[in-house]
């Protein structure tokens, strides 16, 4: 199978695949007045006051749409699609956790290092590994 440069661009640019070995200790925070609910609740199998050991696989790619002048609804605003998939394996508890999702990054006009991100994500990832769906927005600038 011959993957030409054009075929690679269709799959995404700046493909990144990384693996990590993570270790540590999970401390218990003594806050008896707090009742953790929703996203604050730790849904992992990792116990407090215990050793952590994880293997993490991280796959990400992005694709620029710099010439999106004719793209419906976006006008001349250039944007980038950034996608990620992260998988953790909790070694002591033999459990898998995940986080996947795309981000639309809009580069603000005349600002090289300023952009607005809209993100959808399934699974929270470390340290709580919560299930569920999240949506967020972020404005980032470099001055």
N, CA, C and O atoms as CSV, one atom per row, in Angstrom:
chain,resi,resn,atom,element,x,y,z
A,1,UNK,N,N,0.843,-1.171,0.000
A,1,UNK,CA,C,0.000,0.000,0.000
A,1,UNK,C,C,0.886,1.231,0.000
A,1,UNK,O,O,1.776,1.360,0.840
A,2,UNK,N,N,0.649,2.125,-0.929
A,2,UNK,CA,C,1.457,3.318,-1.074
A,2,UNK,C,C,0.705,4.520,-0.514
A,2,UNK,O,O,-0.316,4.929,-1.067
A,3,UNK,N,N,1.209,5.090,0.590
A,3,UNK,CA,C,0.604,6.299,1.161
A,3,UNK,C,C,1.366,7.507,0.636
A,3,UNK,O,O,2.478,7.796,1.078
A,4,UNK,N,N,0.764,8.195,-0.296
A,4,UNK,CA,C,1.405,9.386,-0.829
A,4,UNK,C,C,1.242,10.538,0.144
A,4,UNK,O,O,0.515,10.428,1.131
A,5,UNK,N,N,1.916,11.640,-0.134
A,5,UNK,CA,C,1.815,12.834,0.703
A,5,UNK,C,C,0.368,13.312,0.757
A,5,UNK,O,O,-0.091,13.735,1.818
A,6,UNK,N,N,-0.352,13.257,-0.338
A,6,UNK,CA,C,-1.748,13.698,-0.361
A,6,UNK,C,C,-2.635,12.807,0.504
A,6,UNK,O,O,-3.563,13.306,1.140
A,7,UNK,N,N,-2.371,11.510,0.542
A,7,UNK,CA,C,-3.166,10.607,1.376
A,7,UNK,C,C,-2.926,10.916,2.851
A,7,UNK,O,O,-3.859,10.863,3.652
A,8,UNK,N,N,-1.699,11.234,3.215
A,8,UNK,CA,C,-1.386,11.561,4.600
A,8,UNK,C,C,-2.100,12.841,5.030
A,8,UNK,O,O,-2.607,12.917,6.149
A,9,UNK,N,N,-2.145,13.837,4.163
A,9,UNK,CA,C,-2.820,15.097,4.489
A,9,UNK,C,C,-4.307,14.856,4.720
A,9,UNK,O,O,-4.905,15.496,5.585
A,10,UNK,N,N,-4.902,13.962,3.979
A,10,UNK,CA,C,-6.321,13.670,4.173
A,10,UNK,C,C,-6.576,13.031,5.542
A,10,UNK,O,O,-7.646,13.221,6.121
A,11,UNK,N,N,-5.603,12.275,6.064
A,11,UNK,CA,C,-5.753,11.659,7.375
A,11,UNK,C,C,-5.511,12.659,8.495
A,11,UNK,O,O,-6.001,12.465,9.607
A,12,UNK,N,N,-4.784,13.700,8.231
A,12,UNK,CA,C,-4.462,14.702,9.240
A,12,UNK,C,C,-2.990,15.045,9.194
A,12,UNK,O,O,-2.159,14.248,8.758
A,13,UNK,N,N,-2.689,16.228,9.644
A,13,UNK,CA,C,-1.306,16.663,9.659
A,13,UNK,C,C,-0.809,16.663,11.096
A,13,UNK,O,O,-1.591,16.660,12.047
A,14,UNK,N,N,0.486,16.667,11.224
A,14,UNK,CA,C,1.113,16.713,12.543
A,14,UNK,C,C,0.631,15.579,13.431
A,14,UNK,O,O,0.246,15.802,14.579
A,15,UNK,N,N,0.653,14.379,12.907
A,15,UNK,CA,C,0.266,13.196,13.667
A,15,UNK,C,C,1.277,12.964,14.781
A,15,UNK,O,O,2.487,13.003,14.560
A,16,UNK,N,N,0.758,12.723,15.990
A,16,UNK,CA,C,1.623,12.485,17.145
A,16,UNK,C,C,1.129,11.243,17.873
A,16,UNK,O,O,-0.051,11.129,18.206
A,17,UNK,N,N,2.046,10.318,18.112
A,17,UNK,CA,C,1.747,9.118,18.880
A,17,UNK,C,C,2.814,9.022,19.965
A,17,UNK,O,O,4.011,9.058,19.681
A,18,UNK,N,N,2.358,8.898,21.222
A,18,UNK,CA,C,3.313,8.852,22.330
A,18,UNK,C,C,2.830,7.860,23.371
A,18,UNK,O,O,1.629,7.644,23.532
A,19,UNK,N,N,3.777,7.261,24.075
A,19,UNK,CA,C,3.465,6.349,25.176
A,19,UNK,C,C,4.232,6.818,26.408
A,19,UNK,O,O,5.379,7.257,26.314
A,20,UNK,N,N,3.579,6.718,27.563
A,20,UNK,CA,C,4.173,7.192,28.807
A,20,UNK,C,C,3.983,6.138,29.894
A,20,UNK,O,O,2.993,5.407,29.898
A,21,UNK,N,N,4.931,6.071,30.802
A,21,UNK,CA,C,4.816,5.262,32.000
A,21,UNK,C,C,4.701,6.248,33.157
A,21,UNK,O,O,5.595,7.068,33.370
A,22,UNK,N,N,3.599,6.170,33.907
A,22,UNK,CA,C,3.333,7.127,34.978
A,22,UNK,C,C,3.307,6.399,36.315
A,22,UNK,O,O,2.765,5.298,36.421
A,23,UNK,N,N,3.886,7.009,37.318
A,23,UNK,CA,C,3.879,6.431,38.647
A,23,UNK,C,C,3.776,7.519,39.695
A,23,UNK,O,O,4.126,8.671,39.436
A,24,UNK,N,N,3.302,7.165,40.867
A,24,UNK,CA,C,3.187,8.143,41.932
A,24,UNK,C,C,2.407,7.603,43.105
A,24,UNK,O,O,2.304,6.393,43.303
A,25,UNK,N,N,1.858,8.524,43.883
A,25,UNK,CA,C,1.112,8.196,45.083
A,25,UNK,C,C,-0.107,9.093,45.144
A,25,UNK,O,O,0.004,10.294,44.897
A,26,UNK,N,N,-1.258,8.548,45.465
A,26,UNK,CA,C,-2.507,9.315,45.518
A,26,UNK,C,C,-2.817,9.654,46.978
A,26,UNK,O,O,-3.140,8.779,47.782
A,27,UNK,N,N,-2.711,10.946,47.297
A,27,UNK,CA,C,-2.957,11.413,48.652
A,27,UNK,C,C,-4.433,11.683,48.868
A,27,UNK,O,O,-5.148,12.049,47.935
A,28,UNK,N,N,-4.888,11.504,50.095
A,28,UNK,CA,C,-6.265,11.826,50.453
A,28,UNK,C,C,-6.289,13.253,50.986
A,28,UNK,O,O,-5.518,13.608,51.877
A,29,UNK,N,N,-7.190,14.072,50.427
A,29,UNK,CA,C,-7.359,15.436,50.895
A,29,UNK,C,C,-8.380,15.402,52.023
A,29,UNK,O,O,-9.491,14.904,51.841
A,30,UNK,N,N,-8.015,15.922,53.174
A,30,UNK,CA,C,-8.918,15.915,54.325
A,30,UNK,C,C,-9.804,17.158,54.268
A,30,UNK,O,O,-9.453,18.215,54.792
A,31,UNK,N,N,-10.959,17.007,53.619
A,31,UNK,CA,C,-11.912,18.108,53.488
A,31,UNK,C,C,-13.303,17.532,53.750
A,31,UNK,O,O,-14.048,17.238,52.815
A,32,UNK,N,N,-13.639,17.377,55.010
A,32,UNK,CA,C,-14.884,16.715,55.390
A,32,UNK,C,C,-16.124,17.530,55.055
A,32,UNK,O,O,-17.215,16.969,54.956
A,33,UNK,N,N,-15.984,18.852,54.878
A,33,UNK,CA,C,-17.150,19.686,54.579
A,33,UNK,C,C,-17.544,19.606,53.108
A,33,UNK,O,O,-18.620,20.073,52.733
A,34,UNK,N,N,-16.695,19.025,52.276
A,34,UNK,CA,C,-16.960,18.937,50.843
A,34,UNK,C,C,-17.712,17.647,50.507
A,34,UNK,O,O,-17.357,16.568,50.982
A,35,UNK,N,N,-18.744,17.773,49.689
A,35,UNK,CA,C,-19.429,16.597,49.144
A,35,UNK,C,C,-19.213,16.613,47.642
A,35,UNK,O,O,-19.901,17.326,46.912
A,36,UNK,N,N,-18.255,15.824,47.187
A,36,UNK,CA,C,-17.896,15.800,45.776
A,36,UNK,C,C,-19.032,15.204,44.947
A,36,UNK,O,O,-19.464,14.078,45.191
A,37,UNK,N,N,-19.506,15.960,43.976
A,37,UNK,CA,C,-20.554,15.491,43.075
A,37,UNK,C,C,-20.163,15.808,41.648
A,37,UNK,O,O,-19.268,16.617,41.404
A,38,UNK,N,N,-20.830,15.173,40.715
A,38,UNK,CA,C,-20.600,15.460,39.295
A,38,UNK,C,C,-19.157,15.285,38.911
A,38,UNK,O,O,-18.549,14.263,39.228
A,39,UNK,N,N,-18.591,16.277,38.222
A,39,UNK,CA,C,-17.218,16.206,37.741
A,39,UNK,C,C,-16.174,16.219,38.831
A,39,UNK,O,O,-15.026,15.850,38.582
A,40,UNK,N,N,-16.541,16.638,40.051
A,40,UNK,CA,C,-15.586,16.679,41.150
A,40,UNK,C,C,-15.349,15.295,41.748
A,40,UNK,O,O,-14.345,15.080,42.428
A,41,UNK,N,N,-16.247,14.370,41.508
A,41,UNK,CA,C,-16.147,13.029,42.080
A,41,UNK,C,C,-15.105,12.207,41.326
A,41,UNK,O,O,-15.079,12.198,40.096
A,42,UNK,N,N,-14.260,11.528,42.070
A,42,UNK,CA,C,-13.240,10.657,41.478
A,42,UNK,C,C,-13.882,9.317,41.138
A,42,UNK,O,O,-14.281,8.575,42.036
A,43,UNK,N,N,-13.987,8.999,39.836
A,43,UNK,CA,C,-14.609,7.755,39.398
A,43,UNK,C,C,-13.592,6.683,39.039
A,43,UNK,O,O,-13.951,5.649,38.476
A,44,UNK,N,N,-12.330,6.924,39.359
A,44,UNK,CA,C,-11.314,5.922,39.043
A,44,UNK,C,C,-11.327,4.816,40.093
A,44,UNK,O,O,-11.917,4.968,41.163
A,45,UNK,N,N,-10.677,3.715,39.779
A,45,UNK,CA,C,-10.528,2.608,40.714
A,45,UNK,C,C,-9.302,2.815,41.613
A,45,UNK,O,O,-9.051,2.014,42.513
A,46,UNK,N,N,-8.546,3.882,41.371
A,46,UNK,CA,C,-7.351,4.167,42.162
A,46,UNK,C,C,-7.764,4.598,43.567
A,46,UNK,O,O,-8.587,5.500,43.728
A,47,UNK,N,N,-7.202,3.963,44.562
A,47,UNK,CA,C,-7.528,4.243,45.949
A,47,UNK,C,C,-6.640,5.344,46.508
A,47,UNK,O,O,-5.471,5.462,46.140
A,48,UNK,N,N,-7.218,6.166,47.420
A,48,UNK,CA,C,-6.405,7.194,48.081
A,48,UNK,C,C,-5.437,6.526,49.038
A,48,UNK,O,O,-5.668,5.415,49.515
A,49,UNK,N,N,-4.351,7.227,49.304
A,49,UNK,CA,C,-3.269,6.714,50.146
A,49,UNK,C,C,-2.728,5.399,49.611
A,49,UNK,O,O,-2.492,4.454,50.363
A,50,UNK,N,N,-2.531,5.355,48.274
A,50,UNK,CA,C,-2.025,4.149,47.637
A,50,UNK,C,C,-1.121,4.539,46.462
A,50,UNK,O,O,-1.111,5.688,46.020
A,51,UNK,N,N,-0.378,3.570,45.977
A,51,UNK,CA,C,0.552,3.755,44.871
A,51,UNK,C,C,-0.211,3.808,43.545
A,51,UNK,O,O,-1.198,3.098,43.357
A,52,UNK,N,N,0.263,4.666,42.623
A,52,UNK,CA,C,-0.288,4.758,41.270
A,52,UNK,C,C,0.700,4.154,40.287
A,52,UNK,O,O,1.912,4.312,40.436
A,53,UNK,N,N,0.186,3.469,39.295
A,53,UNK,CA,C,1.006,2.966,38.202
A,53,UNK,C,C,0.154,2.913,36.952
A,53,UNK,O,O,-0.852,2.205,36.910
A,54,UNK,N,N,0.556,3.664,35.925
A,54,UNK,CA,C,-0.250,3.735,34.700
A,54,UNK,C,C,0.643,3.665,33.469
A,54,UNK,O,O,1.810,4.057,33.489
A,55,UNK,N,N,0.051,3.153,32.405
A,55,UNK,CA,C,0.622,3.265,31.072
A,55,UNK,C,C,-0.345,4.138,30.288
A,55,UNK,O,O,-1.549,3.878,30.285
A,56,UNK,N,N,0.162,5.164,29.626
A,56,UNK,CA,C,-0.692,6.091,28.878
A,56,UNK,C,C,-0.281,6.075,27.405
A,56,UNK,O,O,0.899,6.167,27.068
A,57,UNK,N,N,-1.286,5.955,26.544
A,57,UNK,CA,C,-1.091,6.061,25.099
A,57,UNK,C,C,-1.822,7.311,24.634
A,57,UNK,O,O,-3.004,7.485,24.932
A,58,UNK,N,N,-1.132,8.181,23.910
A,58,UNK,CA,C,-1.682,9.465,23.477
A,58,UNK,C,C,-1.528,9.583,21.966
A,58,UNK,O,O,-0.412,9.544,21.448
A,59,UNK,N,N,-2.648,9.726,21.259
A,59,UNK,CA,C,-2.642,9.891,19.810
A,59,UNK,C,C,-3.351,11.199,19.496
A,59,UNK,O,O,-4.459,11.432,19.979
A,60,UNK,N,N,-2.730,12.054,18.695
A,60,UNK,CA,C,-3.333,13.342,18.349
A,60,UNK,C,C,-2.922,13.736,16.938
A,60,UNK,O,O,-1.860,13.341,16.457
A,61,UNK,N,N,-3.770,14.518,16.280
A,61,UNK,CA,C,-3.427,15.091,14.988
A,61,UNK,C,C,-4.191,16.392,14.828
A,61,UNK,O,O,-5.197,16.631,15.497
A,62,UNK,N,N,-3.697,17.221,13.933
A,62,UNK,CA,C,-4.433,18.444,13.616
A,62,UNK,C,C,-4.382,18.694,12.129
A,62,UNK,O,O,-3.518,18.175,11.422
A,63,UNK,N,N,-5.311,19.489,11.669
A,63,UNK,CA,C,-5.374,19.850,10.260
A,63,UNK,C,C,-5.781,21.312,10.143
A,63,UNK,O,O,-6.828,21.714,10.652
A,64,UNK,N,N,-4.954,22.106,9.473
A,64,UNK,CA,C,-5.234,23.532,9.258
A,64,UNK,C,C,-6.168,23.725,8.079
A,64,UNK,O,O,-6.048,23.060,7.051
A,65,UNK,N,N,-7.093,24.641,8.248
A,65,UNK,CA,C,-7.961,25.091,7.165
A,65,UNK,C,C,-7.687,26.576,6.966
A,65,UNK,O,O,-8.560,27.409,7.208
A,66,UNK,N,N,-6.472,26.908,6.524
A,66,UNK,CA,C,-6.054,28.308,6.390
A,66,UNK,C,C,-6.796,29.022,5.272
A,66,UNK,O,O,-7.016,30.231,5.351
A,67,UNK,N,N,-7.181,28.301,4.245
A,67,UNK,CA,C,-7.860,28.915,3.107
A,67,UNK,C,C,-9.351,28.599,3.154
A,67,UNK,O,O,-9.918,28.110,2.178
A,68,UNK,N,N,-9.982,28.881,4.292
A,68,UNK,CA,C,-11.387,28.532,4.487
A,68,UNK,C,C,-12.321,29.673,4.098
A,68,UNK,O,O,-13.425,29.774,4.634
A,69,UNK,N,N,-11.898,30.528,3.180
A,69,UNK,CA,C,-12.699,31.705,2.828
A,69,UNK,C,C,-14.075,31.332,2.304
A,69,UNK,O,O,-15.032,32.082,2.498
A,70,UNK,N,N,-14.189,30.198,1.651
A,70,UNK,CA,C,-15.474,29.802,1.105
A,70,UNK,C,C,-16.211,28.790,1.965
A,70,UNK,O,O,-17.259,28.284,1.562
A,71,UNK,N,N,-15.680,28.485,3.146
A,71,UNK,CA,C,-16.303,27.487,4.008
A,71,UNK,C,C,-17.574,28.059,4.627
A,71,UNK,O,O,-17.511,29.106,5.272
A,72,UNK,N,N,-18.728,27.407,4.453
A,72,UNK,CA,C,-20.006,27.963,4.924
A,72,UNK,C,C,-20.016,28.225,6.426
A,72,UNK,O,O,-19.683,27.346,7.220
A,73,UNK,N,N,-20.395,29.430,6.803
A,73,UNK,CA,C,-20.541,29.794,8.203
A,73,UNK,C,C,-19.284,30.316,8.868
A,73,UNK,O,O,-19.352,30.843,9.978
A,74,UNK,N,N,-18.125,30.182,8.211
A,74,UNK,CA,C,-16.884,30.609,8.841
A,74,UNK,C,C,-16.266,31.832,8.170
A,74,UNK,O,O,-15.333,32.416,8.720
A,75,UNK,N,N,-16.743,32.225,7.029
A,75,UNK,CA,C,-16.183,33.388,6.352
A,75,UNK,C,C,-14.712,33.207,6.088
A,75,UNK,O,O,-14.282,32.138,5.654
A,76,UNK,N,N,-13.928,34.247,6.346
A,76,UNK,CA,C,-12.500,34.210,6.078
A,76,UNK,C,C,-11.688,33.851,7.318
A,76,UNK,O,O,-10.462,33.961,7.302
A,77,UNK,N,N,-12.346,33.427,8.380
A,77,UNK,CA,C,-11.659,33.112,9.622
A,77,UNK,C,C,-10.964,31.750,9.513
A,77,UNK,O,O,-11.643,30.726,9.445
A,78,UNK,N,N,-9.622,31.718,9.495
A,78,UNK,CA,C,-8.920,30.431,9.392
A,78,UNK,C,C,-9.111,29.618,10.677
A,78,UNK,O,O,-9.178,30.178,11.771
A,79,UNK,N,N,-9.198,28.304,10.530
A,79,UNK,CA,C,-9.373,27.465,11.709
A,79,UNK,C,C,-8.606,26.168,11.556
A,79,UNK,O,O,-8.141,25.820,10.471
A,80,UNK,N,N,-8.485,25.460,12.673
A,80,UNK,CA,C,-7.748,24.203,12.732
A,80,UNK,C,C,-8.610,23.193,13.481
A,80,UNK,O,O,-9.264,23.537,14.465
A,81,UNK,N,N,-8.609,21.952,13.015
A,81,UNK,CA,C,-9.261,20.855,13.709
A,81,UNK,C,C,-8.181,20.048,14.411
A,81,UNK,O,O,-7.265,19.531,13.772
A,82,UNK,N,N,-8.295,19.945,15.736
A,82,UNK,CA,C,-7.333,19.201,16.549
A,82,UNK,C,C,-8.096,18.053,17.194
A,82,UNK,O,O,-9.118,18.284,17.840
A,83,UNK,N,N,-7.629,16.842,17.036
A,83,UNK,CA,C,-8.289,15.682,17.622
A,83,UNK,C,C,-7.315,14.922,18.502
A,83,UNK,O,O,-6.116,14.868,18.227
A,84,UNK,N,N,-7.849,14.335,19.567
A,84,UNK,CA,C,-7.001,13.534,20.453
A,84,UNK,C,C,-7.740,12.284,20.903
A,84,UNK,O,O,-8.969,12.246,20.945
A,85,UNK,N,N,-6.969,11.279,21.232
A,85,UNK,CA,C,-7.465,10.058,21.867
A,85,UNK,C,C,-6.403,9.643,22.883
A,85,UNK,O,O,-5.239,9.443,22.536
A,86,UNK,N,N,-6.820,9.519,24.137
A,86,UNK,CA,C,-5.896,9.135,25.201
A,86,UNK,C,C,-6.456,7.903,25.900
A,86,UNK,O,O,-7.646,7.831,26.206
A,87,UNK,N,N,-5.584,6.945,26.144
A,87,UNK,CA,C,-5.970,5.704,26.815
A,87,UNK,C,C,-4.981,5.452,27.949
A,87,UNK,O,O,-3.767,5.481,27.744
A,88,UNK,N,N,-5.509,5.205,29.145
A,88,UNK,CA,C,-4.694,4.879,30.303
A,88,UNK,C,C,-4.992,3.452,30.729
A,88,UNK,O,O,-6.137,3.004,30.675
A,89,UNK,N,N,-3.958,2.745,31.151
A,89,UNK,CA,C,-4.135,1.437,31.765
A,89,UNK,C,C,-3.629,1.538,33.197
A,89,UNK,O,O,-2.445,1.780,33.430
A,90,UNK,N,N,-4.530,1.351,34.151
A,90,UNK,CA,C,-4.227,1.392,35.577
A,90,UNK,C,C,-3.670,0.018,35.955
A,90,UNK,O,O,-4.426,-0.944,36.086
A,91,UNK,N,N,-2.365,-0.073,36.129
A,91,UNK,CA,C,-1.693,-1.356,36.344
A,91,UNK,C,C,-2.146,-2.053,37.627
A,91,UNK,O,O,-2.511,-3.227,37.563
A,92,UNK,N,N,-2.143,-1.384,38.802
A,92,UNK,CA,C,-2.540,-2.095,40.027
A,92,UNK,C,C,-3.993,-2.580,40.020
A,92,UNK,O,O,-4.300,-3.620,40.602
A,93,UNK,N,N,-4.885,-1.834,39.365
A,93,UNK,CA,C,-6.311,-2.189,39.389
A,93,UNK,C,C,-6.791,-2.851,38.097
A,93,UNK,O,O,-7.979,-3.145,37.966
A,94,UNK,N,N,-5.898,-3.087,37.149
A,94,UNK,CA,C,-6.212,-3.667,35.836
A,94,UNK,C,C,-7.470,-3.045,35.232
A,94,UNK,O,O,-8.417,-3.743,34.868
A,95,UNK,N,N,-7.455,-1.729,35.137
A,95,UNK,CA,C,-8.608,-0.968,34.632
A,95,UNK,C,C,-8.147,-0.044,33.502
A,95,UNK,O,O,-7.029,0.470,33.535
A,96,UNK,N,N,-9.017,0.169,32.497
A,96,UNK,CA,C,-8.748,1.093,31.398
A,96,UNK,C,C,-9.598,2.347,31.560
A,96,UNK,O,O,-10.746,2.270,31.999
A,97,UNK,N,N,-9.031,3.512,31.203
A,97,UNK,CA,C,-9.743,4.791,31.181
A,97,UNK,C,C,-9.446,5.457,29.841
A,97,UNK,O,O,-8.428,5.163,29.215
A,98,UNK,N,N,-10.331,6.355,29.397
A,98,UNK,CA,C,-10.109,6.999,28.104
A,98,UNK,C,C,-10.600,8.441,28.110
A,98,UNK,O,O,-11.391,8.855,28.958
A,99,UNK,N,N,-10.103,9.180,27.138
A,99,UNK,CA,C,-10.559,10.541,26.858
A,99,UNK,C,C,-10.376,10.759,25.351
A,99,UNK,O,O,-9.277,10.582,24.825
A,100,UNK,N,N,-11.447,11.140,24.668
A,100,UNK,CA,C,-11.377,11.409,23.232
A,100,UNK,C,C,-12.121,12.699,22.929
A,100,UNK,O,O,-13.032,13.083,23.663
A,101,UNK,N,N,-11.740,13.360,21.859
A,101,UNK,CA,C,-12.499,14.533,21.466
A,101,UNK,C,C,-11.795,15.437,20.478
A,101,UNK,O,O,-10.568,15.431,20.374
A,102,UNK,N,N,-12.588,16.220,19.749
A,102,UNK,CA,C,-12.045,17.205,18.819
A,102,UNK,C,C,-12.090,18.620,19.416
A,102,UNK,O,O,-12.883,18.911,20.311
A,103,UNK,N,N,-11.230,19.472,18.900
A,103,UNK,CA,C,-11.220,20.898,19.227
A,103,UNK,C,C,-11.197,21.674,17.920
A,103,UNK,O,O,-10.392,21.388,17.034
A,104,UNK,N,N,-12.086,22.660,17.801
A,104,UNK,CA,C,-12.028,23.605,16.683
A,104,UNK,C,C,-11.306,24.844,17.181
A,104,UNK,O,O,-11.769,25.496,18.116
A,105,UNK,N,N,-10.177,25.177,16.568
A,105,UNK,CA,C,-9.381,26.345,16.954
A,105,UNK,C,C,-9.516,27.413,15.876
A,105,UNK,O,O,-9.131,27.209,14.725
A,106,UNK,N,N,-10.074,28.559,16.275
A,106,UNK,CA,C,-10.225,29.699,15.372
A,106,UNK,C,C,-9.127,30.703,15.661
A,106,UNK,O,O,-9.031,31.222,16.773
A,107,UNK,N,N,-8.294,30.979,14.658
A,107,UNK,CA,C,-7.256,31.982,14.805
A,107,UNK,C,C,-7.868,33.357,14.598
A,107,UNK,O,O,-8.514,33.609,13.580
A,108,UNK,N,N,-7.666,34.247,15.562
A,108,UNK,CA,C,-8.245,35.575,15.461
A,108,UNK,C,C,-7.502,36.395,14.411
A,108,UNK,O,O,-6.281,36.287,14.297
A,109,UNK,N,N,-8.227,37.222,13.636
A,109,UNK,CA,C,-7.597,38.005,12.564
A,109,UNK,C,C,-6.484,38.900,13.097
A,109,UNK,O,O,-6.619,39.509,14.158
A,110,UNK,N,N,-5.398,38.973,12.360
A,110,UNK,CA,C,-4.251,39.836,12.655
A,110,UNK,C,C,-3.579,39.508,13.987
A,110,UNK,O,O,-2.820,40.329,14.502
A,111,UNK,N,N,-3.832,38.356,14.547
A,111,UNK,CA,C,-3.198,37.945,15.803
A,111,UNK,C,C,-2.579,36.566,15.581
A,111,UNK,O,O,-3.290,35.562,15.552
A,112,UNK,N,N,-1.266,36.519,15.426
A,112,UNK,CA,C,-0.592,35.265,15.117
A,112,UNK,C,C,-0.749,34.228,16.232
A,112,UNK,O,O,-0.954,33.046,15.954
A,113,UNK,N,N,-0.654,34.661,17.485
A,113,UNK,CA,C,-0.670,33.728,18.607
A,113,UNK,C,C,-1.919,33.858,19.474
A,113,UNK,O,O,-1.866,33.566,20.668
A,114,UNK,N,N,-3.030,34.285,18.903
A,114,UNK,CA,C,-4.272,34.405,19.659
A,114,UNK,C,C,-5.347,33.591,18.957
A,114,UNK,O,O,-5.559,33.725,17.752
A,115,UNK,N,N,-6.017,32.749,19.725
A,115,UNK,CA,C,-7.041,31.891,19.135
A,115,UNK,C,C,-8.141,31.576,20.150
A,115,UNK,O,O,-7.958,31.705,21.361
A,116,UNK,N,N,-9.276,31.162,19.617
A,116,UNK,CA,C,-10.420,30.756,20.420
A,116,UNK,C,C,-10.702,29.291,20.124
A,116,UNK,O,O,-10.834,28.912,18.960
A,117,UNK,N,N,-10.797,28.454,21.171
A,117,UNK,CA,C,-11.021,27.017,21.021
A,117,UNK,C,C,-12.420,26.638,21.493
A,117,UNK,O,O,-12.897,27.124,22.519
A,118,UNK,N,N,-13.060,25.775,20.739
A,118,UNK,CA,C,-14.295,25.110,21.153
A,118,UNK,C,C,-13.979,23.625,21.215
A,118,UNK,O,O,-13.529,23.042,20.228
A,119,UNK,N,N,-14.213,23.009,22.375
A,119,UNK,CA,C,-13.817,21.630,22.598
A,119,UNK,C,C,-14.989,20.777,23.054
A,119,UNK,O,O,-15.790,21.198,23.888
A,120,UNK,N,N,-15.083,19.575,22.500
A,120,UNK,CA,C,-15.999,18.538,22.968
A,120,UNK,C,C,-15.130,17.374,23.399
A,120,UNK,O,O,-14.197,16.998,22.691
A,121,UNK,N,N,-15.431,16.795,24.564
A,121,UNK,CA,C,-14.595,15.715,25.076
A,121,UNK,C,C,-15.449,14.655,25.754
A,121,UNK,O,O,-16.361,14.979,26.514
A,122,UNK,N,N,-15.156,13.401,25.482
A,122,UNK,CA,C,-15.813,12.248,26.114
A,122,UNK,C,C,-14.806,11.621,27.059
A,122,UNK,O,O,-13.762,11.134,26.623
A,123,UNK,N,N,-15.113,11.630,28.364
A,123,UNK,CA,C,-14.187,11.122,29.377
A,123,UNK,C,C,-13.265,12.230,29.843
A,123,UNK,O,O,-12.747,12.994,29.029
A,124,UNK,N,N,-13.054,12.324,31.163
A,124,UNK,CA,C,-12.286,13.438,31.721
A,124,UNK,C,C,-10.786,13.196,31.747
A,124,UNK,O,O,-10.018,14.158,31.745
A,125,UNK,N,N,-10.353,11.974,31.772
A,125,UNK,CA,C,-8.930,11.713,31.878
A,125,UNK,C,C,-8.435,11.874,33.306
A,125,UNK,O,O,-9.225,11.955,34.247
A,126,UNK,N,N,-7.113,11.918,33.454
A,126,UNK,CA,C,-6.491,12.002,34.781
A,126,UNK,C,C,-6.811,13.335,35.438
A,126,UNK,O,O,-6.931,14.332,34.727
A,127,UNK,N,N,-6.953,13.406,36.740
A,127,UNK,CA,C,-6.786,12.344,37.728
A,127,UNK,C,C,-8.088,11.644,38.112
A,127,UNK,O,O,-8.042,10.618,38.791
A,128,UNK,N,N,-9.253,12.164,37.699
A,128,UNK,CA,C,-10.517,11.580,38.162
A,128,UNK,C,C,-11.056,10.491,37.243
A,128,UNK,O,O,-11.801,9.623,37.696
A,129,UNK,N,N,-10.699,10.518,35.967
A,129,UNK,CA,C,-11.150,9.545,34.973
A,129,UNK,C,C,-12.669,9.424,34.941
A,129,UNK,O,O,-13.201,8.321,34.816
A,130,UNK,N,N,-13.366,10.546,35.053
A,130,UNK,CA,C,-14.830,10.548,35.056
A,130,UNK,C,C,-15.382,10.204,33.693
A,130,UNK,O,O,-14.807,10.560,32.664
A,131,UNK,N,N,-16.505,9.508,33.698
A,131,UNK,CA,C,-17.251,9.235,32.475
A,131,UNK,C,C,-18.057,10.487,32.139
A,131,UNK,O,O,-18.164,11.397,32.961
A,132,UNK,N,N,-18.609,10.534,30.964
A,132,UNK,CA,C,-19.475,11.648,30.603
A,132,UNK,C,C,-18.881,12.507,29.508
A,132,UNK,O,O,-17.779,12.256,29.021
A,133,UNK,N,N,-19.634,13.521,29.134
A,133,UNK,CA,C,-19.277,14.408,28.035
A,133,UNK,C,C,-19.098,15.820,28.559
A,133,UNK,O,O,-19.865,16.288,29.400
A,134,UNK,N,N,-18.076,16.490,28.053
A,134,UNK,CA,C,-17.794,17.866,28.438
A,134,UNK,C,C,-17.727,18.730,27.195
A,134,UNK,O,O,-17.340,18.266,26.122
A,135,UNK,N,N,-18.104,19.984,27.346
A,135,UNK,CA,C,-17.974,20.965,26.269
A,135,UNK,C,C,-17.367,22.213,26.888
A,135,UNK,O,O,-17.743,22.617,27.989
A,136,UNK,N,N,-16.424,22.822,26.174
A,136,UNK,CA,C,-15.772,24.006,26.738
A,136,UNK,C,C,-15.322,24.967,25.665
A,136,UNK,O,O,-15.244,24.622,24.485
A,137,UNK,N,N,-15.030,26.176,26.095
A,137,UNK,CA,C,-14.477,27.216,25.238
A,137,UNK,C,C,-13.295,27.863,25.938
A,137,UNK,O,O,-13.260,27.939,27.166
A,138,UNK,N,N,-12.316,28.336,25.151
A,138,UNK,CA,C,-11.105,28.896,25.743
A,138,UNK,C,C,-10.529,29.936,24.797
A,138,UNK,O,O,-10.451,29.712,23.589
A,139,UNK,N,N,-10.134,31.057,25.343
A,139,UNK,CA,C,-9.432,32.098,24.581
A,139,UNK,C,C,-7.987,32.121,25.042
A,139,UNK,O,O,-7.712,32.277,26.232
A,140,UNK,N,N,-7.064,31.965,24.104
A,140,UNK,CA,C,-5.647,31.900,24.422
A,140,UNK,C,C,-4.901,32.970,23.637
A,140,UNK,O,O,-5.144,33.153,22.445
A,141,UNK,N,N,-4.006,33.668,24.297
A,141,UNK,CA,C,-3.204,34.688,23.634
A,141,UNK,C,C,-1.778,34.686,24.133
A,141,UNK,O,O,-1.506,34.303,25.271
A,142,UNK,N,N,-0.876,35.111,23.283
A,142,UNK,CA,C,0.533,35.222,23.649
A,142,UNK,C,C,0.962,36.646,23.353
A,142,UNK,O,O,0.898,37.109,22.214
A,143,UNK,N,N,1.395,37.322,24.384
A,143,UNK,CA,C,1.773,38.738,24.216
A,143,UNK,C,C,3.169,38.987,24.684
A,143,UNK,O,O,3.650,40.118,24.617
